[in-house]
Amino acid sequence: TPDPNTRWIIPTLSVCAFVALATAVIRFLFLSLATPHGEVDALTIWNLRARFLARGEEQWLDSFISLLATHVPDYPLLLPASIARWWTYLGDDPTLVPALVAMLFTFATIGLAASSLSLLRSQGQGLLAGVVLLGTPFLIRHGASQYGDVPLGFFFLATLVAFSLHEKAAGHRDGLLALAGMAAGFAAWTKNEGLLFVLAVAFARLLVVVPASGWKSYGSEMRAFAKGLLPVLLIVLFFKAHVAPGVSPIFAEQGAATTLERLTDSSRYIETGQALLKKAARFGHPGFVVLLAYLLLLGKRVNATGRLGTSTAAVTWGLMLAGYFMMFIVTPHGLRYQIDTSLDRLWLQLWPSAVFTFFLFAKTPEEAMALGSRSSDER
């Protein structure tokens, strides 16, 4: 029976979530109307390639020539292909399609975080996560820009959710592990950062599962994970090898000596670290600060259920952040330029997973209020 002193939590959070959702949808629509073709990268990369796929016939490969894609010739095609498919069905290329695809990924990310946390923790926890994401202005604004970062963040989150649901499910549910592999593969088919994510989540699972259950359990998990991952990963590798071959620009534009010089330059580590900390402190205006205050006030969860899923999400997130940090260290472009133009987007890719991981770890509002009411009754 629910504690009478906590019955107000769900209705109150539901109203907050509804108001936040309505506000976010209206803002997304206005932003989409203001920039119907998306912002610069959407116009010159994602939607341009979608038009080549939908209308280019045998000339669709021309979208990968250096004249059109000098800095990202090897960007994968999940987002452009999704848009092109609908344009092909319609026989036209209205700007409404990429806007709707962007809207779908933006609000599906929020819905996935809220619904999965409602299953894994509590309804109140899920609603809180939804409100935090809906209240992140850059998530809504960048979603409307029609870039690939929000779809990438969705697949990051979906992978981690599948691992957590696998732990919660009774018995061996290899289907959820295959689903995690498929989501990780789709991340690699969305942006190049997805390949780093595949490695990070596999290594994170090794660090978490082997000490708890041994190598045999980890091997069994990875076999199921590979069933979902490999079909998509093979498409990505074929694309990299035969459609848009070449070394990633981060390595192609500099030699080994230059890379080593950057790796040993302490000033680059200091500048990058300072930029990451400043961005963390104010991301979401200011999301990390609010979450830290919440954790200090309510504390962490008491029971140990879901420990492997929480640890997997946290370790994966940390490995991805470390990987992004090193990308800044070795970038062939000016470090300040790279920070100014991409740090916001990299944070955004990880933000839904960070919110999900936080609310897996933190005490739920129902737990906190129930504990508070019991303390009051005892006094």
Secondary structure as GFF3:
##gff-version 3
##sequence-region A 1 379
A	DSSP	three_ten_helix	4	6	.	.	.	ID=ss1
A	DSSP	alpha_helix	9	34	.	.	.	ID=ss2
A	DSSP	alpha_helix	40	41	.	.	.	ID=ss3
A	DSSP	pi_helix	42	46	.	.	.	ID=ss4
A	DSSP	alpha_helix	47	55	.	.	.	ID=ss5
A	DSSP	three_ten_helix	57	64	.	.	.	ID=ss6
A	DSSP	alpha_helix	78	90	.	.	.	ID=ss7
A	DSSP	alpha_helix	96	120	.	.	.	ID=ss8
A	DSSP	alpha_helix	123	134	.	.	.	ID=ss9
A	DSSP	alpha_helix	137	144	.	.	.	ID=ss10
A	DSSP	alpha_helix	149	168	.	.	.	ID=ss11
A	DSSP	alpha_helix	174	188	.	.	.	ID=ss12
A	DSSP	alpha_helix	193	213	.	.	.	ID=ss13
A	DSSP	alpha_helix	215	238	.	.	.	ID=ss14
A	DSSP	pi_helix	239	243	.	.	.	ID=ss15
A	DSSP	alpha_helix	249	252	.	.	.	ID=ss16
A	DSSP	alpha_helix	256	263	.	.	.	ID=ss17
A	DSSP	alpha_helix	266	282	.	.	.	ID=ss18
A	DSSP	alpha_helix	287	298	.	.	.	ID=ss19
A	DSSP	alpha_helix	307	330	.	.	.	ID=ss20
A	DSSP	alpha_helix	335	361	.	.	.	ID=ss21
A	DSSP	alpha_helix	365	378	.	.	.	ID=ss22
###
